Amino acid sequence: MAFIRSVIHLLWMGITVVPYTLAIMLCTLFGMRGRPVYRIARAWLSLSISGARVILGIKTHVIGMENLPQGENEGAVLLVKHQSTYETFLMPAIMPRPLAYVFKKELLRVPFFGWSIGRLDMIHIDRRQTTAAFNKVVQQGKDLLAKGIWIIMFPEGTRIDRGQQGKYKSGGTRLAIDTGVPVVPIAVTSARVWPRKAFIKRPGVVDVSIGKPISSVGRQPDELMREVQAWIEAEMRRLDPDAYPTPAPANAVPAGAPSSAVTPAASGEASQDAAAGK
């Protein structure tokens, strides 16, 4: 049954993406850009999440929405745990502000999906050109934040198996420091129902926990990322304890604790410079 549901959901996404992509391309052909086009893309992403709920039985439970910056002119860099494709669809669907992903340019070649994101206010980079790529992220990031768009990044750079921890790279915190906006850590348990690179999905609940903003003023990229990492990994263990046979590091932040509870000496390897946290 799970296999059949997964096939139906894949067909659902494949069929529905076509008219939305054509709408985006048509709008941009006539010079329409910005939020109107983003709303079309967001509508398809919301439709995909609704399809996952109805067809696959995947529900979402979100806490911490009140932690998001509230002011119209308040920027933010969202740093999200990455376990599957699910959260790439989910985040724009639930966030109150437009989001701009930082992604590798190879995705632009994906039929329909890639054609769509290439016409949105996103940041696509060549990961082989590390310095140039990061400079592009900073410049475009400043422009997008000035328009009221939040930047979203996956600090581990790629999807990570359930119960595992990737290497957190400092691209996201470097961007936040350079632009003067806070970072918002977000934990997501999507691999519990939508495993990394898996075709078959299972019914269940994806927990999303949004942490309090952490100021980037006067911080260093690596130590700020260690604070983000400590909060996310501690929260992942709270949300999905069955996936983690070992306890969280002693200096990780307990759920609900203020971000200041983590010292700059928090555990975790120092991140290496990498464009856009990739």
KEMAR-420331 format. One line per field, with one value per residue (C-alpha): residue number from 0; x, z, y. Coordinates in steps of 0.25 Angstrom, whole numbers. Layout:
<sites>
i NUM:... .
X X:... .
Z Z:... .
Y Y:... .
</sites>
This chain:
<sites>
i 0:1:2:3:4:5:6:7:8:9:10:11:12:13:14:15:16:17:18:19:20:21:22:23:24:25:26:27:28:29:30:31:32:33:34:35:36:37:38:39:40:41:42:43:44:45:46:47:48:49:50:51:52:53:54:55:56:57:58:59:60:61:62:63:64:65:66:67:68:69:70:71:72:73:74:75:76:77:78:79:80:81:82:83:84:85:86:87:88:89:90:91:92:93:94:95:96:97:98:99:100:101:102:103:104:105:106:107:108:109:110:111:112:113:114:115:116:117:118:119:120:121:122:123:124:125:126:127:128:129:130:131:132:133:134:135:136:137:138:139:140:141:142:143:144:145:146:147:148:149:150:151:152:153:154:155:156:157:158:159:160:161:162:163:164:165:166:167:168:169:170:171:172:173:174:175:176:177:178:179:180:181:182:183:184:185:186:187:188:189:190:191:192:193:194:195:196:197:198:199:200:201:202:203:204:205:206:207:208:209:210:211:212:213:214:215:216:217:218:219:220:221:222:223:224:225:226:227:228:229:230:231:232:233:234:235:236:237:238:239:240:241:242:243:244:245:246:247:248:249:250:251:252:253:254:255:256:257:258:259:260:261:262:263:264:265:266:267:268:269:270:271:272:273:274:275:276:277 .
X 0:11:17:4:2:16:14:1:7:19:9:1:13:18:4:2:15:13:2:9:22:15:8:21:28:16:17:31:30:22:31:24:34:36:24:13:22:26:12:9:21:17:3:9:18:5:-2:9:9:-6:-4:5:-5:-16:-9:3:-3:8:4:12:13:19:24:31:24:24:39:40:43:30:34:32:46:53:61:66:74:67:76:69:72:72:67:58:52:39:45:49:34:29:37:31:17:17:26:19:30:35:48:60:67:82:84:94:92:90:76:73:73:62:50:39:43:57:51:42:52:61:50:49:57:66:81:88:103:114:120:133:136:136:140:132:120:120:122:110:102:105:102:89:86:86:78:67:67:65:52:47:51:57:69:68:80:83:96:99:99:92:81:85:80:71:78:91:98:105:116:111:117:118:113:99:105:115:104:96:108:111:97:94:82:79:79:67:70:60:59:51:48:44:53:43:33:41:55:66:66:55:44:34:29:21:9:13:16:27:31:36:42:46:56:58:66:80:87:99:104:119:119:129:124:129:125:111:109:113:102:92:97:96:82:77:84:78:64:65:68:56:47:51:58:56:66:77:82:93:89:92:105:106:108:96:84:72:59:53:66:71:81:91:92:102:116:125:133:121:124:124:135:138:132:141:139:129:120:106:108:109 .
Z 0:3:-10:-18:-10:-13:-28:-28:-20:-30:-42:-35:-33:-48:-53:-45:-47:-62:-61:-50:-57:-70:-62:-56:-70:-76:-65:-66:-81:-79:-69:-56:-45:-30:-21:-31:-37:-24:-20:-32:-28:-13:-17:-24:-12:-3:-12:-12:4:3:-6:3:15:7:-2:7:21:25:34:40:54:55:68:70:59:70:70:55:53:53:47:33:31:39:31:35:31:33:36:35:38:24:24:11:0:9:16:3:-1:13:17:7:9:24:25:26:17:3:4:-5:-5:-8:-17:-27:-41:-47:-41:-52:-62:-56:-65:-60:-46:-49:-60:-49:-38:-49:-51:-36:-26:-22:-21:-30:-29:-35:-23:-31:-30:-15:-13:-25:-20:-6:-11:-20:-8:0:-11:-15:-1:3:-9:-5:10:6:-1:11:6:16:12:15:15:20:28:26:11:7:12:25:29:41:54:47:48:36:36:39:30:33:20:26:38:30:22:34:40:27:25:40:42:52:49:52:55:51:54:45:46:32:30:40:29:16:17:9:-5:-3:-13:-3:8:21:28:40:46:42:54:52:63:61:70:75:66:70:68:58:63:68:65:58:47:53:68:63:55:67:75:63:62:77:78:65:69:83:78:68:80:87:75:70:82:76:64:74:83:89:98:93:95:109:105:95:98:105:98:101:107:103:92:101:109:98:99:88:92:89:83:68:58:53:40:28:18:8:-1:4:14:3 .
Y 0:10:7:10:22:27:25:32:44:44:45:56:64:62:65:78:84:86:96:104:104:109:120:124:124:132:142:145:145:158:164:160:157:157:153:150:139:134:133:123:115:115:110:98:95:96:87:77:77:75:64:57:59:53:42:38:41:51:61:73:78:92:99:112:120:132:132:137:152:159:173:175:180:170:160:146:135:121:110:97:82:75:60:59:67:69:81:88:88:91:103:113:107:110:123:136:143:139:131:130:117:116:104:98:103:88:88:99:87:79:80:88:89:95:104:110:113:119:130:133:142:131:129:119:116:109:101:99:114:115:129:135:127:132:147:145:139:152:162:155:152:167:171:160:163:178:173:166:152:143:134:119:110:96:97:82:84:72:62:54:41:40:40:45:58:64:74:88:98:113:119:123:129:137:142:146:153:161:165:168:159:148:133:125:110:100:85:76:61:58:45:38:37:42:36:42:37:28:26:19:29:25:31:39:53:62:71:85:93:107:113:127:136:137:151:151:164:163:148:140:130:117:119:124:112:103:110:107:93:90:95:88:74:75:78:67:57:63:62:48:41:27:31:35:23:32:45:59:65:70:85:84:94:87:89:103:108:122:122:129:116:111:116:119:107:98:84:81:82:96:98:101:112:108:115:117:106:95 .
</sites>
